[in-house]
Amino acid sequence: MNITHYDACPECDLLLNPNTASVGEKAHCPRCGLLLSRPRKRSVERTFALSIAGFILFFPANLLPMVGITMMGNANTGVLYSGVVALFNNGMVAVATVVFLASILFPLVHIILSLLISGHLYFNYPNRYLAHWMRWMHHLDEWVMLEVYMLSIIVACVKLMSLAKLEFGWGLYAFIALIVVTTLLTGNLDNNLFWQRIHQLSNRDNNAS
Amino acid sequence: MQAKANALSQGFIRCHDCGYLVKTVNQPSSCPRCDSHLHARHPHSLQRTTALLLSSFLLYIPANIFPIMIVNQFGAGEPSTIAGGIVELIDAGMIPIGLLVLVASILVPSSKLIGISLLLLCAHFRWQVNARRWTTMYRVIAFVGRWSMLDIFMISILVDLVNFNGVHIIAGPAATAFAAVVILTMFAAENFDPRLLWDNQQNL
């Protein structure tokens, strides 16, 4: 009853024919120019693989020291979460919470959600929470700020370079790898395809039961 | 197909979460595919955006006049504001980094506040504009917002690293206000519905 043969642009509401872009092509809205879809080759498989890689990389990136600093004979090392702890001890609870969410919790939840979703799709295993997970992931997208954090590490290091001696630890390299993986992940995740697959899986599940 | 037809005027609603196009004839209240609540435009888009925008305008004042970071050197505290930090960087000869921080923590937030105000005025007063250009402006505003968190993350790194007996850095009161500005403007951009710009155009 609700099956339609049209599509609509999310930003200008232009009624469109369903997009038929094939792998490697890009579909833009003819009226407002929004990128509507960019299908990727083997989107589910790649997303699954990259989510596993991201999940594994998350732990060294968070637990190993990132930057070591030596200043006037004193040494100190920084880990991803120690900035949050330092702000918290400073009494800046609100700022500490924001930093914790944007640089630790949301990236972790995002990776776990994409791991769950792509895993279920990869093994064609229906789950009634798939649509919920997909919606949460969609809402979290904007609040995962790893690449912003990377840029602020660079700025902070440049600021400190003239005053102190800096050393880079394995945590930083893992963090850079994590950013590369999450960027590839968002690039390879084909929203339209994922929603179609989720819909098919839940329909099949309903018919079977 | 029908040229330049709004989906809504043809009786369709696009699900905000999953992009499924639903016929409005039988008045479904939730999306048949993802079960999220259906609405043709973001509910109370202009009111919510205005409220969030006004709060961020107010918070933008303390964010700029109070110190964002205080460098304690042997007992003497040296506070610096957002603008002061940039001047320091440029004075020290670190011009590219200074410009980067200038863009991320002054140009982006202020142009975002002005840009969202213009979008609101345009949608509210039904200005006849080049809607494609204004939608592009909206897209840019929505994209750059998160990069303003640069300063906040940088402070958390500096507070953590520079923590010695002689010298330590603490965050100032402006940090909370600035973080709030960034988050509120991100929410404001998220709540603004660019389709309202297109609904108002008579001569498409």
Boltz contact constraints between the chains, C-beta under 6 A:
constraints:
  - contact:
      token1: [A, 2]
      token2: [B, 22]
      max_distance: 6.0
  - contact:
      token1: [A, 2]
      token2: [B, 32]
      max_distance: 6.0
  - contact:
      token1: [A, 4]
      token2: [B, 21]
      max_distance: 6.0
  - contact:
      token1: [A, 6]
      token2: [B, 21]
      max_distance: 6.0
  - contact:
      token1: [A, 7]
      token2: [B, 21]
      max_distance: 6.0
  - contact:
      token1: [A, 8]
      token2: [B, 7]
      max_distance: 6.0
  - contact:
      token1: [A, 8]
      token2: [B, 14]
      max_distance: 6.0
  - contact:
      token1: [A, 8]
      token2: [B, 21]
      max_distance: 6.0
  - contact:
      token1: [A, 11]
      token2: [B, 135]
      max_distance: 6.0
  - contact:
      token1: [A, 11]
      token2: [B, 194]
      max_distance: 6.0
  - contact:
      token1: [A, 12]
      token2: [B, 198]
      max_distance: 6.0
  - contact:
      token1: [A, 13]
      token2: [B, 6]
      max_distance: 6.0
  - contact:
      token1: [A, 13]
      token2: [B, 7]
      max_distance: 6.0
  - contact:
      token1: [A, 13]
      token2: [B, 8]
      max_distance: 6.0
  - contact:
      token1: [A, 13]
      token2: [B, 195]
      max_distance: 6.0
  - contact:
      token1: [A, 15]
      token2: [B, 5]
      max_distance: 6.0
  - contact:
      token1: [A, 15]
      token2: [B, 7]
      max_distance: 6.0
  - contact:
      token1: [A, 15]
      token2: [B, 10]
      max_distance: 6.0
  - contact:
      token1: [A, 17]
      token2: [B, 1]
      max_distance: 6.0
  - contact:
      token1: [A, 32]
      token2: [B, 132]
      max_distance: 6.0
  - contact:
      token1: [A, 32]
      token2: [B, 135]
      max_distance: 6.0
  - contact:
      token1: [A, 69]
      token2: [B, 161]
      max_distance: 6.0
  - contact:
      token1: [A, 71]
      token2: [B, 164]
      max_distance: 6.0
  - contact:
      token1: [A, 74]
      token2: [B, 164]
      max_distance: 6.0
  - contact:
      token1: [A, 76]
      token2: [B, 161]
      max_distance: 6.0
  - contact:
      token1: [A, 78]
      token2: [B, 160]
      max_distance: 6.0
  - contact:
      token1: [A, 78]
      token2: [B, 161]
      max_distance: 6.0
  - contact:
      token1: [A, 82]
      token2: [B, 160]
      max_distance: 6.0
  - contact:
      token1: [A, 83]
      token2: [B, 156]
      max_distance: 6.0
  - contact:
      token1: [A, 83]
      token2: [B, 157]
      max_distance: 6.0
  - contact:
      token1: [A, 83]
      token2: [B, 160]
      max_distance: 6.0
  - contact:
      token1: [A, 86]
      token2: [B, 159]
      max_distance: 6.0
  - contact:
      token1: [A, 86]
      token2: [B, 160]
      max_distance: 6.0
  - contact:
      token1: [A, 87]
      token2: [B, 156]
      max_distance: 6.0
  - contact:
      token1: [A, 87]
      token2: [B, 159]
      max_distance: 6.0
  - contact:
      token1: [A, 90]
      token2: [B, 170]
      max_distance: 6.0
  - contact:
      token1: [A, 90]
      token2: [B, 171]
      max_distance: 6.0
  - contact:
      token1: [A, 92]
      token2: [B, 171]
      max_distance: 6.0
  - contact:
      token1: [A, 94]
      token2: [B, 176]
      max_distance: 6.0
  - contact:
      token1: [A, 95]
      token2: [B, 175]
      max_distance: 6.0
  - contact:
      token1: [A, 95]
      token2: [B, 176]
      max_distance: 6.0
  - contact:
      token1: [A, 95]
      token2: [B, 179]
      max_distance: 6.0
  - contact:
      token1: [A, 98]
      token2: [B, 179]
      max_distance: 6.0
  - contact:
      token1: [A, 99]
      token2: [B, 156]
      max_distance: 6.0
  - contact:
      token1: [A, 131]
      token2: [B, 34]
      max_distance: 6.0
  - contact:
      token1: [A, 135]
      token2: [B, 17]
      max_distance: 6.0
  - contact:
      token1: [A, 135]
      token2: [B, 36]
      max_distance: 6.0
  - contact:
      token1: [A, 145]
      token2: [B, 146]
      max_distance: 6.0
  - contact:
      token1: [A, 145]
      token2: [B, 149]
      max_distance: 6.0
  - contact:
      token1: [A, 148]
      token2: [B, 146]
      max_distance: 6.0
  - contact:
      token1: [A, 148]
      token2: [B, 147]
      max_distance: 6.0
  - contact:
      token1: [A, 148]
      token2: [B, 149]
      max_distance: 6.0
  - contact:
      token1: [A, 148]
      token2: [B, 150]
      max_distance: 6.0
  - contact:
      token1: [A, 149]
      token2: [B, 153]
      max_distance: 6.0
  - contact:
      token1: [A, 151]
      token2: [B, 150]
      max_distance: 6.0
  - contact:
      token1: [A, 152]
      token2: [B, 150]
      max_distance: 6.0
  - contact:
      token1: [A, 152]
      token2: [B, 153]
      max_distance: 6.0
  - contact:
      token1: [A, 152]
      token2: [B, 154]
      max_distance: 6.0
  - contact:
      token1: [A, 155]
      token2: [B, 97]
      max_distance: 6.0
  - contact:
      token1: [A, 155]
      token2: [B, 154]
      max_distance: 6.0
  - contact:
      token1: [A, 156]
      token2: [B, 154]
      max_distance: 6.0
  - contact:
      token1: [A, 156]
      token2: [B, 157]
      max_distance: 6.0
  - contact:
      token1: [A, 156]
      token2: [B, 158]
      max_distance: 6.0
  - contact:
      token1: [A, 158]
      token2: [B, 94]
      max_distance: 6.0
  - contact:
      token1: [A, 158]
      token2: [B, 97]
      max_distance: 6.0
  - contact:
      token1: [A, 195]
      token2: [B, 18]
      max_distance: 6.0
  - contact:
      token1: [A, 199]
      token2: [B, 33]
      max_distance: 6.0
